[in-house]
Amino acid sequence: MTEKEKRATTDLSNAQKKYLRGLGHHLTPLVYIGREGIVGNVIEAIDSALLSHELVKVKIVNTSSVSKHEAATHIPEQTASQLVQLIGKTLLLYKNNPKRKKEDQIKIP
């Protein structure tokens, strides 16, 4: 992991997580983890969604062999993102994208 990625994964404060949870409440999952588990193309899809949206919901379907706790630790490591919330089998992930237009970036208090 590069130094830039390490800075991007700095822990969010509880207040920042609360703010992001509020923004993510209405979102629908963009990526689903199926029975094949966390494979390369799933990580690529999550990374791509994070670049586009910065805040993404990922859903683990019932037929998946991946536990929610395994996904909650593995996915943020692989995508250099931060786990904002794990509720049921849905993960809310955040990754700042400084290349997005300033007005499109999520501004965290």
N, C-alpha and C positions, 0 to 999 in steps of 0.2 A: 504494500500500500504506500502510495506516495505521501509526502508531507501535506500536500494540498487536500488529499482525501482524508487524512487523519484530522485535519482541521474541520472538514465538512461533517465529520461524525462526532463532533463535540457534543457532549450531553446537553439535552434541552432541559430547561428548568421546568418545574411543575406548572408554573403559570403559562409558559410557552406551549407545553403539551396540552393544557386545557384550551388554549386559544386554537390550536390546530385541530383538536377533537371537535370543537365547535364548527370549524370550517369543513371538516370531513364528515360530519353527521349526515348530510344530505347526499353524499357521493354514493354512486353504485360501484361495485367492484369492476375493475378494468381487466384484471388478470385472475384466472382460476387455476388452481393447482389440482390436477386430476390424479388418476391412479398411477401414472408414471412417476409422480413425485416431483421433486425439485431437480429438474434436468436443465441442461444448458439453455435450451430455447425458452424455458420459463424465466430464468434469470435475465436473459436478453429482453424479453417482453416487459418484465418489471422495470428494468433499467431504462428502457425506451419510454415507458409510461412516466417514470419519474422525471426524465429529461423534459418531457412535454408538459407535465402537469404539476410537478414538485410534490404534490400530496396525492397519494394513491391508495385505494383499498384493494387488498388481495384476499380472495376467498379460497379456502381449502374445502373441496367438495367431500362429501361423506365417503366416497369410494377411494379416497386417497390413502396411501399407506404412510403418509407423513403426519406426525403428530403436530399439533399447533405450537407446542413449545419448541420443537425441533425447527419448525419453519420460522418462528419468531427470533431464533438466534442465528440460523444459517443465512436467511435472506438478507438481513441488514449487513452482515459481514461481506457477502458476495456483491452487493450493490452499493456499498459505502453509503447506505442510507441510515435513517434512525427510526426505530420502532416508536411510534407515538402511542398506539393503543393495540391491545389484543383483546378482542371481545368475541366470545364464542370461537368460531373458526374463521374470523375475519381479522386481518391485520391492517392497520393504518400506518403507512410509511411516509416519511418526509425526506426529501433530499433537495437542498438548495441548488438552483441552476443559475449561476451568475451570468450565463450567456443569453438568458431570456431578456426581453425588453424590461426596463425598470418598472414600467407600469403593470406588467404581467407577472412579476415576481411576487411571491407571498411575503408580505412584510410582517415579521414576527416581532411582537413587542419585547 
